Amino acid sequence: MIGNWHIVALASMFSLLSFNLDNYVLFLGVISWLLYLLLQKRLKKITFIISLAATLFFILSSPNQSSSLTPSSNSLELSGEITSSIQKSENRIQFLFREHGSRESIQVIYYPNNEELTEETAIRSFKHGASCVIYGDLEMPDNSRNPGQFDYRQYLFSMGVSYEITINTLEEIYCTGESVFLSNIYSWKGKLQNYLSTTYSNQTSAWINALTLGEDDQLEESTVDLFRKWGLSHLLAISGLHIGLVISLIYFGLVKINITTKEKARWFIILLLPIYALMAGGAPSVWRASLMALLVFLLSKLRYKLSSTDIISVVFIFLLVVDPSIFRHIGFQFSFLVAFGLILSRSWLTGTNSILFQMLQISFISQMMILPLQFIYFYTVSPLSIIVNVFVVPYFSFFVIPLMFLFLLFSFIPVITKPIDHLFTGIHSFFLTIMEKLDNFAYFPWTTGAFPMLLLLIYFILLLFFMNFILRNKSKPAFGVGVCITIIIMIVISRPYFSPYGTVTMLDIGQGDAIVIEFPYRKGVVLIDAGANFTFEQMEPGERIYTQIIKAFLHYRGITQFDAVFITHEDIDHSGSIPLIIESFRVDQIITSEFYPFKQTELEHFNQNDTQVKKVSQGDEILIGNHPFYILEPRYQKGSPNENSLVLFTTLGRLNWLFTGDIGKPTERELILNYPLLDIDVLKVAHHGSNTSSDRNFIEQINPHYALISVGSNNRYGHPSKEVVDILKEAGVTVLRTDQDGAIIFSFDEQGGTFYKYLPYDTSR
């Protein structure tokens, strides 16, 4: 088996991949590949048997989403034990709980008040390994309701968690006991975090906690987002570099200053690494690096040799056996891909004496290994990140990360903490300022949208050939394969411009409107409204809807600019996200009615971003990509934002569409009076289905076949009105609504189109 463990690892990976993609062609392909290698005598029988056994094991033991537990609106009594550390924030406590009967993992959430967090309460009984009885409503985690939106349900499922329970009072949970060993580790970690927070400034303690203890929740969101945009997220996760530093510091501290022998120092490291992995959060990247180091130490003591490829393959298989669901974890995928790529390229990396060129090589390999996954998970990547990594990675590798470990040690010497804290804050603030300026003028991302799985497989096959040719110094075939890889990336990026299909997507943003129209061959992209969440106390728009739904969808679709953005009227649930879109996307023009009351600050903001403002009147025709939009309303100032809503008419997929904003029944009566021959196939129902709109005469006159209602689930207004829904159904109209169907998608070409619901199932189950 020596030298062949990567065969077992690859067979295991494709077995899990075929299960997760529900594509058993991959599974059959793995079996065929193993048989081919055996028949060609390129594989020994023992390797074939172990690889086949691993393939069958993972296809049969992969976790699925079926469960013996059933969500219920009635409180259930569940008994089990706490299986994770207790995560506390200012207003939230959560942990994982394994139910005894079903062995299901459940996320428990509790929102205590400030007194409960500070006083001696039952919260102190929340400890790892504690046996608990919980009374609560078993719920499915929220799932994605829009294309591109983060799927919280799938995220928890990737960690083996199927359900959530929210505790309302401490009377609903009773816990006793603990796992002494793990509880002490987590308790000590919590105390250490608090100690660091009081010893160093907020900025410095946040970086120490992130880079030595794996807790990045104290870092500013803008900083985390900045690192993600530039492909630098790996620097915020504990990896092989951190483990190497831990080993070096311990070895130096114990051996070089004659505290103990090399032999005892190795044993101490072997015992300490698992504890540190738990202390550092137990992320996949931490376990990968720790287990690889442990295996190297143990094999050296046993005088047994395994190649680096074998070592990483054995660790890969071991982690999958322990928890097959870890395969879905993005950190697991990124960590092993980068490590595997660097191991395969080690002879190329050691073939140069130039440190700068070697850093460029490492950055290139790392980025190329995870490039498709960045597109799959984030839909965007900056091609300049390879260059930026060359300079940022050494700064972290040789300065920031080692310094954070030293700060951890120096924290117990109060005399020097303040001066070194001040020095680091100054240097690191300057570095972050440079990164922010670089982001402002040099961030030109590739936004691809979804990355097809077939092209993903072809990409990695070509990348392996490319690296093989590089290692063998065959520059011409390497160049040819590199061109093929580039072509694949360009195909993914340019797909919309060669597609004869267009789409209309009514996003589910809750109680608000956001409709994106993409013309075939990407001849134009139009946005009709972009609402935002808001608080009733301050009536100021928030960023949650934009960040989690609108921006995520636009990246998913590979949209980077708009030919036009129509704002029907000024209500926040229709216009609140427009300023954020202007900042992040190129918008050629904002189109509103002549009665739209812009603020001077809004006009200045549009001007700063080179966005023209165009006010239109009833009867105007707007051409976007040679496609006409007709302005039907408003004809005059009606003194109401809703009644002043832009009403747009256009034809898409051979269907006549009417977009109505929030007009009421008076404007509807004017519409059918002024346009008696108006015949509509698709109606965007006004005012979220309120009974102030959708008059029976109006519906009968325009005779729509489809009605789209943008409305929030369980909204406080009771929208859509039962009266409106009944009127539509009595008229034989097919009703599609975002609260039940999620995003509503219409795919069309020159011949016609089809409606799709993003949620083809009951989301309450």
URWO-V138269 format. One record per run of one state. SS is the DSSP state (h for helix, s for strand, l for the rest). FROM is the first residue (numbers start at 0). TO is the last residue. Records with the same first field share a line. If there is no record, write none. Layout:
SS = FROM-TO, FROM-TO
This chain:
l = 0-3, 20-22, 39-43, 61-74, 82-85, 88-91, 99-103, 110-112, 118-120, 125-129, 136-136, 139-150, 158-159, 167-168, 176-178, 199-200, 213-219, 229-231, 236-238, 256-260, 279-282, 302-306, 322-322, 328-328, 344-344, 349-353, 378-378, 382-383, 410-412, 442-443, 447-451, 471-473, 498-500, 506-512, 518-518, 522-523, 530-532, 534-539, 541-542, 556-559, 562-562, 566-570, 575-576, 584-584, 587-587, 593-598, 608-610, 616-619, 624-625, 633-645, 652-653, 659-663, 674-680, 684-684, 689-694, 702-704, 709-720, 730-732, 741-742, 749-750, 757-764
h = 4-19, 23-38, 44-60, 113-117, 121-124, 151-157, 169-171, 179-198, 201-212, 220-228, 232-235, 239-255, 261-278, 283-301, 307-321, 323-327, 329-343, 345-348, 354-377, 384-409, 413-441, 452-470, 474-497, 519-521, 543-555, 571-574, 577-583, 599-607, 664-673, 685-688, 695-701, 721-729, 737-740
s = 75-81, 86-87, 92-98, 104-109, 130-135, 137-138, 160-166, 172-175, 379-381, 444-446, 501-505, 513-517, 524-529, 533-533, 540-540, 560-561, 563-565, 585-586, 588-592, 611-615, 620-623, 626-632, 646-651, 654-658, 681-683, 705-708, 733-736, 743-748, 751-756
